[in-house]
Amino acid sequence: MAGIYGADVAQLRALGKELNDASTAMAFAKRVLSAHVQASAAWKGADADNFRRDWNTQHRALLEKVIQDLASAGKVAKANADEQEKTSAVSGSGRAIGGAGQGNSNPDTPAGRADHSIPRHPDQGQADLSHEQLEKLKGLVRDAGVNNDLFEGNDNDVNELRDALADLKPAQLDQFLKTLSDDELTKLAEGSVSDGKGLFNWEGTTPFEKHQLLDQLLSKASPEQVDRLSSLIPWAQPDGQANGDAAAPGGAQGDASNSWLTPDSAVLGERQGKNDIDQGNYGTCVVMSAAGAIINNDPSWAKEHVTDNGNGTVSVKLYDKNGDGQWITVTKDLPAKEDGTLKGAQPTPGGNWPAYVEKALAQVYTDDDANDPEDGQGNPDIARPPGSYRAIEGNYGPDVSAYLTGTQGEQTEDADKLWTAAANGQPIIVTTQSEYPADPPVGYVAGHAFFVVGSKDGYIELQNPWRPTADHIFMSKDDFKSKFSDATIMAK
């Protein structure tokens, strides 16, 4: 007699709805409570001030966690119901369950969404390089790996090799890489990171130039050669340590681990939008706010600037100091916290593309200063060079705008200019004051960056990059003038 295996789908789906409804109800209650706590004029004095501070920094965060956990549990219950229904249907039809490449195909989970990247190298070509062509390429590798030119360094050699590799199809590159020894690749890695400076070449090999070379290697290599290259080129991976977000409840939560994991999630889901921004534990509110403002203005930006190469690497188009777009290719693994979970931007149904924007930016960002808060051990901040996530924590809107759009944004304290830009639909970052002002609007976080998602009836709506469900701020002109620091208006 046939029986029922697994969960009762109807009950499981009903449970998922109940959990989601509870999350929605609690979120509404939190907003109402926040409004009453902030707006109440009847309760004054030190106790009132202390409670409001505790509410803003602790109690609301705990409620938010419960709201998030309920919503997540609801999604999991629904996903399990869908999966059970699918499994029952397949097994009942007599077809095989599972199969190669099926994996988690439930479209309601980030991990189950198919990737929608636009391939950079659709034509694999043929491994048809001649012996002479291979030898010429090997000579370029040797030259780029030795910085012994007194006048020009090896900068020209690095760029010449890069241009030669750009002409190769993936199959040809794989053919060539197989002819190189580990020692030759190690010397190339050392030479191309030596800055290439000579008497007449003060700038040397810039971070963008060396990563253009790495891009030509990683983006087209086979998965086996990607593993080999990333193991032999130390600077292919940035330093993943974090100082953390000083604006977060409880202050910055530093994480000195430098371990990595490859998430089971699509780089690009079917659609991208403002709710793909989920900051994680790095102090990258400006970076994530810039990405959120841009994707809210132009949903096609992610597909045009981020792509999964299908070989264990992801390419991100950033902009150099000349405003020229350059592909930065990184391996697909991402920094992990000490507890083994993802440290940076979190995956969403729209994909995990913001995490790769962070990783690529960390590789080439040269505008870090020494103005971040002290780390967990009380050490003052230092300006970090490219190749460090710490370099992209706590920075300025115009600098980040230049890397993501090719032009520096305009930083302004002019409310009229800000409202005009919002009405025109321009991407905008808005930063708060370093200390909490009197009577902050609901959703306010001191020392933090938000991004504009709309304007109506004289108010501008701001989204917090911490997570899509965090309270939005509805900011008046008076609020901006008295409770916010400035705004960065980016080009459309």
C-alpha positions, 0 to 999 in steps of 0.5 A: 500500500502506498504511503506518504513519505516526507512532510505533509506539504499542505501543513508545511506550506501553512506553517511557512505562511504563519511564520511569514505572517508573524514576521510581518506583524512583528515588523509592523509592531516594531515600526509603531513602537519606534515611532512612539518611543522617538516621538513621545514628548511626555517622557523626559529626563535621563531615564527616557534618554537612556531608554531611547538610546537602548531602544535604538542600539539594542532592543530594536536590533533584537526584535529585528533578529526575531523578525529576520529569523521568523521570515527565514524560517517561513521561507525554509518551510515553503522551500521544503514544501515545494521540494517535497511536492516536486520529489513526490511528483517525480517519484510518482511518475516513475522518473529518476529523482535528482540527476546530474547538475540538478542540485537545489533548484528551488527558485525561492532560495538564493542557492537554488537560483540559476545563474544569469551572468552574461558570458565574457568568453563564449567562444572557447576556441581550439588549442592550436598554438604553434611551437613558435607562438608558445615559445614567444609567449614564454619569453614574454612571461620571463621578461615580465617576471624580471624587474631589471630594466634600470630606466623603465622597470618591467612595467612595459613587459607586464603590459605587453604580456597582458596584451598578448594573452588578451588575444588568446581564446580559453583553449589556447590559454589552457594550452599555454599554461600547461607548458609553464612550470610552477617556478615560471608562474611564481616568478611571474607573480613576483615580477608583476607585483614589484611595481615595475618602477624605473628611473623614467617610470615613476608610477610603475605597474598600477594595481589595475594594470597587474590585475588586468594581467591576472584577469587575462589568466583567471577569467579564461583558464580551466578550473584546474589551472585556476586552482593552480594559478591562485595557489602560486599567485599570493596576491590573487586573494586579498586579505580578508580581515575585518575591522567591522562596522562601528555603527552596528549595535555594540560597535565594530565586531572585528574578525581577524580570521582569513579563511574562505568558503565558496557559497552555494549561491548564484552570482546573478539571479534572474533580476537585480534590485535594491533588496540585493544589498545585505551588508554583512560584517564588514564596515562597507556601508558606503560601498554597499550604499553606492551599489544599492543606489546604482542598482536601484537607478539601473537594474541592468548594472549588475549584469553589465558589471559582474559575471560568473565565468563558470570556471571558479572565478567571477569578473567585476568591471570597475573603473580606473583613475582615467574613468576607463572600465577594467575587468577585475577577476577574483576567485569565487571563494569569499571571506568566512567568519570564525564561525564558518559563515560568510563575513561580507555581503550576504546572498539574496534571491537577486544573487551574490554579486555585491560580495564580489563587488566588495572583493574586486574593489578590495584588490584595487582600492588605493584611496584608504586613509587612516580615519577608521575607528580603532580595532578590537585591540585598541590599535589606531587605524592605518592606511591600507594598500590595495589587496585588503578588505580593511582598505574598503571599510569606512571611506568616502562616497566620491571615491567609491563612486569613481570606482563603480561608475567612472566619475566622482560623485558630488559631495554636498550639504545643499538640501535643494541640490539633493532634492533635485537630484532625487527627483531626477532619479540620480543614485545618491548616498546619504551619511548621518552624523557621527553622534545621535542627534536629538529626536532622530527619525525612525531607522536612524543610525549614527555614523552610517551611510544610507542610499536613496530609493525614492522621493515623494511629498517632500520626503526622501526615502532612505534604505539601510544597506545592513539588510532589506528589511531594516527600517527605511528613513523618510527624511525631510529637508529639515531632517537633512539639514539638522540630523545628517552629515552630507550626500554624495550625488552620483552620475546616472 
